Amino acid sequence: MKFNLREEEALNLITALFERRGFERFKSGCFEEYSLYRENESFLVGKNVITFTDLNGRLMAIRPDVTLSLIRRAEIDSSKTSKFFYNERVYRRAAGVRDFKEISQTGAEVVGKIDGVCEAELVSLMCNTLGTISENYILDISHVGYTEGLLSEFGDRREEVKEYLSRKDVHDFLKLSESAGFGSRLVGAFTAAAELGGNPENALKKAHKTVLNVQMKRALEELELLVGRLNSLGLGDRININFSMANDADYYSGLVFNGYIDGVPHCVLTGGRYDNLLHKFGKRGGAIGFAVYLGEIERYFNCDDIAVDFLIIYGDDSEDRALALAQQYLSSGKSVRLNGDGSPVCCSAKSIIDLTEGVKG
């Protein structure tokens, strides 16, 4: 499957989405002290980091992620809402690849004072971003409060249960349940969380029937408010509730997201509410954001050469004529590609001028 646009075109369109909503561009350096990533490894999508020692003897890292740099460097006021976006290159392993790659990462972050409108705006921006790449997309939404509330009921078996939940593995969970003696109420809540999906309103109604504590109840109320707002924006059919997204509660404190595009076998967008990360840096307020790794889906973009107005093909006896003709068109504001090496040209042109034959187009 190929998307009907180039990666650069997608990036420009997504950037325009951010700018139209008044997001401020954030630029980060390529290098950070390695300790930034070592101490926050669980927050990273990819765990492997390229390191080197600088001239001062410090262990440095080539940036594998932008969000950590933004939170570390940005001035954040808990009484004000700040909105940032970025288009940067990060260096890490791409999905299904063993070697390190330079990957294009673009995303948006809202920090400081966060309310329900901020959350709904950012989710709609995620949908618009995915829709820019392909009209066939879905956004999975969960809430750390719901999954953490559920897992807290399993005591010292919570990590085992968390693993089963992330895999939606009801079969092996039931085996554990038999040996651990979990009650029917716990089993029912886990099964519902693992199997819920599809229409968000129906999924949330079913989830309410298996609520075990106040934490789960509040999380569902937040999700219901968000889903209602997304429905009013015409995005309800793009949303899927997925409680198997058991993100790290040391960093995430609320909504979490994964975005998918038809034809791509892995997640292309990740994000969430990460107030706890902000607090780890000694900063007050809230934070929510998302990132899209365009570089991880580069093979799905149209990779043809840039389209031009005129493709001029020349031979040994028409070199000077080709140069003059190209200059004439360029001076009038047209785009031109010269080709004289005799190889096949993978280029879209409105008109082809073959100086060895004539004009086509």
C-alpha positions in Angstrom: 0.0 0.0 0.0 1.2 3.5 -0.9 -0.1 6.8 0.5 -0.9 9.4 -2.3 1.6 11.9 -1.1 5.3 12.3 -0.3 6.7 12.3 3.3 7.7 16.0 2.9 4.2 16.9 1.7 2.7 15.1 4.7 5.1 17.0 7.1 4.2 20.3 5.5 0.4 19.6 5.9 0.8 18.5 9.5 2.9 21.6 10.3 0.1 23.8 8.8 -2.4 22.0 11.2 -0.3 22.9 14.2 0.3 26.5 13.1 -3.4 27.2 12.4 -4.1 26.2 16.0 -1.5 28.7 17.3 1.1 26.2 18.4 4.6 27.6 18.9 7.5 25.8 17.2 10.0 24.2 19.5 13.6 23.5 18.3 15.8 21.2 20.4 19.5 20.4 20.1 20.6 17.1 18.7 22.5 16.1 21.8 21.5 15.7 25.5 23.3 14.2 28.5 22.7 10.5 28.5 21.4 10.7 32.1 18.2 12.3 30.8 17.3 9.1 28.9 18.8 6.7 31.4 16.6 8.1 34.2 13.5 8.1 32.0 14.0 5.0 29.9 10.5 3.7 30.5 9.1 6.8 28.8 10.9 6.2 25.6 9.3 4.3 22.7 12.7 2.8 21.8 15.0 1.8 24.7 18.3 1.9 22.8 20.3 5.1 22.7 23.4 6.1 20.8 26.0 7.5 23.2 29.4 9.2 23.0 31.8 11.0 25.4 32.3 14.7 24.7 35.5 16.7 25.1 34.6 17.5 28.7 34.2 13.8 29.6 30.5 13.9 29.8 28.5 10.9 28.5 26.2 12.3 25.9 23.4 10.8 23.7 22.2 11.5 20.2 18.5 12.5 20.7 16.1 9.5 20.5 13.0 11.5 21.5 11.9 15.2 21.5 9.4 15.3 24.4 12.0 14.8 27.1 14.1 17.6 25.7 11.0 19.9 25.5 10.0 19.3 29.1 13.5 19.7 30.3 14.1 23.0 28.5 10.7 24.8 28.2 9.6 27.4 30.7 6.3 26.1 32.1 3.8 28.1 34.1 1.1 26.1 35.8 -1.3 29.0 35.6 -0.9 29.4 31.8 -1.4 27.1 28.8 1.6 26.7 26.5 1.3 24.9 23.2 4.3 23.7 21.2 4.9 21.6 18.1 8.1 20.2 16.6 9.5 18.6 13.5 12.8 17.0 14.3 15.0 14.1 13.5 15.6 11.4 16.1 18.0 8.6 16.1 16.9 5.1 17.3 15.8 1.8 16.0 12.7 1.8 13.8 9.9 -0.7 14.1 11.1 -4.1 12.9 14.7 -2.9 12.2 17.8 -3.9 14.0 20.0 -1.0 13.0 19.7 2.6 14.2 18.1 5.0 11.8 17.5 8.7 11.4 13.7 9.0 11.8 11.5 12.0 11.2 9.4 12.8 14.4 6.7 15.4 14.5 4.3 16.1 17.3 2.5 18.6 19.6 2.6 19.2 23.4 0.4 21.2 25.6 1.8 22.1 29.1 0.9 24.1 32.1 -2.8 24.6 32.7 -4.7 21.7 31.1 -8.5 21.4 31.0 -11.0 19.2 29.1 -11.0 21.6 26.2 -7.2 21.2 25.8 -7.6 17.5 25.8 -10.4 17.5 23.2 -8.5 19.9 21.0 -5.3 17.7 21.1 -7.3 14.6 20.3 -9.0 16.2 17.4 -5.5 17.4 16.2 -4.3 13.7 16.4 -7.2 12.7 14.2 -6.5 15.5 11.8 -2.8 14.5 11.7 -3.6 10.8 11.0 -6.2 11.9 8.4 -3.6 13.9 6.6 -1.6 10.7 5.9 -4.6 8.4 5.2 -8.4 8.7 5.4 -8.4 5.1 6.8 -7.2 5.5 10.4 -8.3 4.8 14.0 -7.3 6.2 17.3 -7.2 3.9 20.4 -7.9 5.7 23.7 -7.5 4.5 27.2 -7.1 6.0 30.7 -4.3 5.1 33.1 -6.7 5.7 36.0 -9.0 2.9 34.8 -6.2 0.3 34.2 -4.3 1.3 37.4 -7.5 1.1 39.4 -8.2 -2.4 38.0 -4.7 -3.7 38.5 -4.6 -2.4 42.1 -7.3 -4.9 43.0 -4.9 -7.8 42.2 -2.3 -7.0 44.9 1.0 -8.7 44.5 -0.1 -10.4 41.2 -0.7 -7.0 39.5 2.4 -7.3 37.2 1.4 -10.7 35.9 -2.1 -9.4 35.4 -0.8 -6.3 33.7 1.1 -8.4 31.2 -2.0 -10.5 30.4 -4.0 -7.3 29.9 -1.5 -5.7 27.5 -1.7 -8.9 25.4 -5.5 -9.2 25.9 -4.7 -12.8 27.0 -7.9 -13.9 28.7 -7.1 -17.6 28.4 -3.8 -17.4 30.4 -5.4 -15.0 32.9 -8.1 -17.5 33.6 -5.5 -20.1 34.4 -3.8 -17.7 36.8 -7.2 -16.9 38.3 -7.9 -20.5 39.1 -4.6 -20.9 41.0 -4.7 -17.5 42.7 -8.4 -17.7 43.7 -9.6 -14.4 42.1 -13.3 -13.8 42.7 -15.8 -13.7 39.9 -16.0 -9.9 40.2 -12.3 -9.5 39.6 -12.4 -12.0 36.7 -15.4 -10.2 35.1 -13.7 -6.8 35.4 -10.5 -8.1 33.8 -12.3 -9.9 31.0 -14.4 -6.8 30.2 -11.3 -4.6 30.1 -9.5 -7.0 27.8 -12.4 -7.5 25.4 -14.0 -4.1 25.3 -13.6 -2.2 22.0 -15.5 -0.8 19.1 -18.1 1.9 19.5 -16.8 4.1 22.4 -20.2 4.9 23.9 -21.2 1.2 24.1 -17.8 0.2 25.4 -18.0 2.8 28.2 -21.5 1.6 29.2 -20.2 -1.9 29.6 -17.1 -0.8 31.5 -19.3 1.0 34.1 -20.9 -2.3 35.0 -17.5 -3.7 36.1 -16.2 -0.7 38.1 -14.3 -1.9 41.2 -13.3 1.4 42.8 -13.5 5.2 42.7 -10.3 5.5 40.5 -11.9 3.5 37.8 -15.2 5.4 38.0 -13.5 8.8 37.7 -11.5 7.6 34.7 -14.6 6.5 32.9 -16.3 9.8 33.6 -13.4 11.6 32.0 -13.5 9.3 29.0 -17.2 9.9 28.6 -16.8 13.7 28.7 -14.1 13.4 26.0 -16.0 11.0 23.8 -19.0 13.4 24.0 -17.0 16.3 22.8 -15.4 14.2 20.0 -18.8 13.2 18.8 -19.8 16.8 18.6 -16.7 17.4 16.4 -17.8 14.6 14.1 -14.9 12.3 15.2 -16.7 9.7 17.2 -16.4 7.0 14.5 -12.6 7.4 14.5 -12.3 6.5 18.2 -11.8 3.1 19.8 -11.7 2.3 23.5 -8.8 0.0 24.3 -8.0 -0.7 28.0 -5.2 -3.1 27.1 -2.9 0.0 26.8 -1.3 -0.3 30.2 1.1 2.6 30.0 3.7 3.3 32.7 1.9 5.0 35.6 5.3 6.5 36.8 4.9 8.9 33.8 1.3 8.9 32.6 -1.5 10.2 34.7 -4.6 10.1 32.5 -5.6 9.7 28.9 -3.3 7.6 26.6 -3.4 7.2 22.8 -2.2 5.0 20.0 -2.9 5.8 16.4 -3.1 3.3 13.5 -3.4 3.6 9.7 -4.8 1.0 7.5 -2.0 -1.0 5.7 0.7 -0.2 8.3 1.2 -3.2 10.7 2.2 -1.2 13.7 1.3 1.9 15.7 2.3 5.2 14.0 1.2 7.7 16.7 1.6 7.6 20.5 0.7 10.0 23.2 -1.0 10.7 26.5 -1.4 12.8 29.6 2.0 12.8 31.4 1.8 15.1 34.4 4.0 12.7 36.4 6.9 13.3 34.0 6.5 17.0 34.4 6.7 16.6 38.2 9.8 14.5 37.9 11.6 17.6 36.5 10.4 19.7 39.4 7.8 21.6 37.3 4.2 22.2 38.2 1.1 21.8 36.1 0.0 19.3 33.5 1.2 18.0 30.2 -0.4 16.2 27.3 1.0 15.5 23.9 1.6 13.1 21.0 4.2 12.2 18.4 4.0 10.7 14.9 7.1 8.9 13.5 6.8 9.6 9.8 10.3 8.1 9.3 8.9 4.7 10.5 6.4 4.6 7.7 8.6 6.1 5.0 8.3 3.1 2.7 4.5 3.7 2.5 4.8 7.2 1.1 5.0 8.0 -2.6 8.7 8.1 -3.4 8.6 9.3 -6.9 10.8 12.3 -7.8 9.3 15.7 -7.4 6.8 16.7 -10.1 7.9 19.4 -12.5 6.3 21.5 -15.2 8.9 20.5 -17.8 11.2 17.5 -18.2 13.8 18.3 -20.8 15.6 15.3 -22.3 18.8 16.1 -24.4 21.6 14.4 -26.2 25.2 15.2 -27.0 24.2 17.6 -29.8 21.6 19.5 -27.8 23.3 20.3 -24.5 23.5 24.1 -25.0 20.0 24.3 -26.3 18.8 22.3 -23.3 20.5 24.7 -20.9 19.1 27.8 -22.6 15.6 26.3 -22.8 15.7 25.4 -19.1 16.8 28.9 -18.1 13.9 30.4 -20.2 11.3 28.3 -18.4 12.9 28.9 -14.9 12.9 32.7 -15.6 9.2 32.5 -16.2 8.6 30.7 -12.8 8.3 27.2 -14.1 10.0 24.1 -12.7 12.3 22.1 -14.8 14.3 18.9 -14.7 17.2 18.3 -17.1 18.0 14.7 -18.0 20.7 13.6 -20.4 22.2 10.5 -19.0 19.9 8.2 -21.0 18.5 6.4 -17.9 14.8 5.9 -17.3 13.4 8.9 -15.4 11.0 8.4 -12.5 9.5 11.9 -12.6 6.1 13.3 -13.0 6.1 16.2 -15.5 3.2 18.2 -17.1 5.2 18.3 -20.4 8.2 16.4 -21.7 10.5 18.1 -24.1 12.7 15.5 -25.9 15.3 17.5 -27.8 16.2 14.4 -29.7 12.6 13.9 -30.9 10.1 16.6 -30.0 7.5 17.7 -27.4 5.1 15.5 -25.6 2.4 16.5 -23.0 
